[in-house]
Amino acid sequence: MVHPALSGLPPTGRSPDVPAPPAPAANQEEVRRQNLGAVLRHVHVHGPTSRAELTARLGLNRSTIRALAADLAAAGLVTEKAPTTTRRAGRPSLVVSPRSTRVYARAMTIEPDRLRAARVGLGGRVLDLREVEHPRGSCPADAVRPLSWLIRDMERTAGPDAICVGAAVAVTDTTHGRDGRIRIAGPDDALRVAFDAEFPSGPPVVAGDMADIAALAEQVRGVAAGVDDLVYLHGGPGVSAGIIIGGRLVRGHGGHSGKVGHMVVNPHGHPCRCGSRGCWETEIGDAALLRHAGRDQESPDTVAEVLRAAADGEPAARAAVEQVADWLGFGVANLVNVVNPDTVVFGGSLREVYLAGAETVHRRLDELALPASREQVQLRPAALGGTAALVGAAELAFAHLLADPLGGAAPA
Ligand SMILES: [Zn+2]
């Protein structure tokens, strides 16, 4: 079972005038399973919620909510407690809360220079977080053993009744080859096999692209909460996008969609690591910012230094940010025309570039995007910052539990 947003595009291939086939009659058990999932998902996303509010929000009757909450509590997934304060007279409605410190997911990231692992509790709370350096020249599968050490180290200090219900890893599409050059990689079979070997008895590790997973995180808990059509742009050594349309993540035929960093925007521009020339990434990636600012060493610290210098008014750094913001607006206008998103979210180093050069990005957008699309679109800096990928990975990891809370080996 995968996250609903990862299960592919909405149903396609049927023209709108052909009636949909009748839905199969759902049996009682199926309805109960869906309702349990709806209650657990609500408290997972929105936090502690009274039974009365669940009744109103989910459109179910009071006795049904009472029974569902009792089942989830008996399974050890939620608690039900009287509210600490109540404004109404009479018996207060019990508050249903996720058991965040008991039920958790293993969330991991494989980034260009570091590996991170976290225990994220139901409800999206980061309970514990560790990180180590990821030496340049390593392939993603080399990350599996150090990540498993981090996970085991954290789990030694977890409470005796803590239970892991899922695991996921966000993999950047940018790694450094053994020659030190950056190259394009991502989740692959070798990675899955290595994780299976490292965690033979735990829940299987689901792998996803970093930008896709950060997009999910922003859509569930961040600046695009509840938005169905969004483009999340992640900037760093490489540039990629998580694109959600109709509430579903677009993955493409082979799972490689969203490589917007390789849209050719300047055919006479700089050579790109992909072998092409003038890709968007060569104009808005970290290397472009450093090139424009007259710095030559590419590292997250140097990028942060240029962004800081720009904020302090250093002319070269300021001009570099403006130049990158200009190209950023150019590409965003194209994406807005193609996708017609409700929101475009800027993450990674593009978050800071957008914040520093928002006026330039908007000017380009106004100049180049079609009015019908640009007038509706919101541009937003990512809200979740550095933990987005871990929070998003946890969402992937919780998907199975949220789809079927008491199914199979339900925690007790
Ligand atoms: Zn390229």
Boltz pocket constraint, residues with backbone or C-beta under 6 A from the ligand:
constraints:
  - pocket:
      binder: B
      contacts: [[A, 261], [A, 262], [A, 272], [A, 273], [A, 274], [A, 275], [A, 276], [A, 277], [A, 279], [A, 281]]
      max_distance: 6.0
